[in-house]
Amino acid sequence: MELTLEDVRHIATLARIGLTTQEMETMRGQLGDILAHVSQLNELDTEAIPPTAQVLALQDVLAADEPRPSYSVDAMLANAPEREGNYFRTKAVLGYET
């Protein structure tokens, strides 16, 4: 399928990207190549292939949730700019102090 510069300009507008005339000419050729490949795929007979959403079986890849020792409060707050007890001290973000 042969694209016009107006087609490329329209696609660039939809994608919200600005292209120079030279870039539009380059994109015209590249998008035309992509559409040619897609049209080749449309020629394939896929009637015997059932629709699929996932080609491979899904499997859980999470590690077992095992309790283990954690860092001490002092180690975790060692680099805190300000500290109040066992907590980070920060400026109020909602407009009021406690």
C-alpha positions in Angstrom: 0.0 0.0 0.0 1.4 3.3 -1.0 1.0 6.1 1.6 0.8 9.7 0.8 2.6 12.5 2.8 -0.9 13.5 3.9 -1.4 10.0 5.4 1.9 10.3 7.2 1.0 13.8 8.5 -2.3 12.5 9.8 -0.6 9.6 11.6 1.9 11.9 13.1 -0.9 14.2 14.3 -2.6 11.2 15.9 0.7 10.2 17.6 1.3 13.8 18.6 4.7 13.9 17.1 6.2 16.6 14.9 8.0 15.5 11.8 10.0 17.5 9.3 9.3 17.0 5.6 12.4 14.7 5.3 11.3 12.6 8.3 7.8 12.3 6.8 9.3 11.0 3.6 11.4 8.5 5.5 8.3 7.4 7.6 6.2 7.1 4.4 8.6 4.5 3.1 8.9 2.7 6.4 5.2 2.7 7.1 4.5 1.5 3.6 6.9 -1.5 4.2 5.1 -2.4 7.4 1.7 -2.3 5.7 3.1 -4.5 2.9 4.2 -7.1 5.4 0.8 -7.0 7.2 -0.9 -7.5 3.8 1.2 -10.6 3.3 0.0 -11.9 6.7 -3.6 -11.3 5.7 -3.1 -13.8 2.8 -2.4 -16.6 5.3 -5.2 -19.2 5.9 -5.9 -19.1 9.6 -9.3 -20.8 9.6 -8.0 -24.0 11.4 -6.2 -22.0 14.1 -8.3 -21.3 17.2 -8.2 -17.7 18.6 -5.7 -17.5 21.5 -4.9 -14.9 24.1 -1.9 -16.7 25.5 0.3 -19.0 23.5 2.2 -20.5 26.5 0.7 -21.9 29.6 0.7 -19.5 32.5 2.8 -20.3 35.5 3.4 -18.6 38.8 6.9 -17.1 38.9 6.8 -15.8 42.4 9.1 -17.1 45.1 7.8 -18.7 48.2 6.9 -16.1 50.9 9.3 -17.2 53.6 9.9 -15.0 56.7 13.5 -14.0 57.2 15.5 -11.7 59.4 15.2 -8.0 58.6 17.5 -5.0 59.1 17.4 -3.2 62.5 15.5 0.1 62.8 18.9 1.8 63.5 20.4 0.4 60.3 17.4 1.5 58.2 17.3 5.0 59.6 21.1 5.5 59.7 21.1 7.8 56.6 17.8 9.6 57.4 18.2 13.4 57.2 16.0 13.7 60.3 14.6 11.1 62.6 11.9 11.0 65.3 12.0 7.9 67.4 11.7 4.9 65.0 10.4 7.0 62.1 11.7 9.3 59.3 10.9 12.9 60.1 9.6 14.9 57.1 8.0 18.2 56.4 4.2 18.3 56.5 2.8 17.6 53.0 -0.9 18.3 53.7 -0.5 21.8 55.1 -0.6 21.2 58.8 2.0 20.2 61.5 1.5 17.8 64.3 
